[in-house]
């Protein structure tokens, strides 16, 4: 079994920075398929371009541009490209970092796709700081990584609490499609009264339904920007925004940047 040491990944390294023991890097993935391997340190992988499959002992995950996956240090896996070009952004930290930051080790076992849009928004801001690289970026990066870990811990705690079975179905609906949704249509799909939905969403999602849907739209938009396949006008349409100005306002509200500024900085 091959072990990849600190800061090492399959592919060609395009850029790397080190901030307080954190290693942030961007790689072009060149191999059609990697060997089975595991990493010395835990890390996040954010797919910037292309499609690939990540396979561990339990499952195979399809990772498109905009996908976020976490790998712990003991998790063996391999990657297989589904497109000619694929590119990824990594955030790696030594194991002792969890203890120093007082994060719960028990929540960070295995590897998994992370679908919550809040975590994706934080990751997009981290990549923005990675590309920006000014004198404020190191401090901002440290804070954002902590925010990312804390957001995932909240998700884990929330998902471990007892909740109605239909909540997972609702999450799946919202993760896959946010176009033309209404409380009535969700009620029909779930077979749950609208009142029960309206009461349950803030409890199990930590936000209003509208806020969650808007975050999903921006999560999808960021992935499409990273893919480099569409214009901003096309992205606004594909993400279900009524017009360009609505897209710009919503994007700026969550990422503190217009879509044009964001894409110009990172691309």
ZIZI-V749955 format. One record per run of one state. SS is the DSSP state (helix for helix, strand for strand, loop for the rest). FROM is the first residue (numbers start at 0). LEN is the number of residues. If there is no record, write none. Layout:
BEGIN
SS:FROM:LEN
SS:FROM:LEN
END
This chain:
BEGIN
loop:0:1
strand:1:3
loop:4:7
strand:11:8
loop:19:2
strand:21:7
loop:28:4
strand:32:1
loop:33:3
strand:36:3
loop:39:2
strand:41:8
loop:49:2
strand:51:5
loop:56:3
strand:59:4
loop:63:4
strand:67:4
loop:71:5
strand:76:5
loop:81:5
strand:86:7
loop:93:2
helix:95:5
loop:100:4
helix:104:3
loop:107:3
strand:110:3
loop:113:3
helix:116:16
loop:132:4
helix:136:24
loop:160:5
helix:165:11
loop:176:6
helix:182:8
loop:190:3
helix:193:12
loop:205:3
helix:208:19
loop:227:4
helix:231:7
loop:238:5
helix:243:12
loop:255:3
helix:258:8
loop:266:1
END
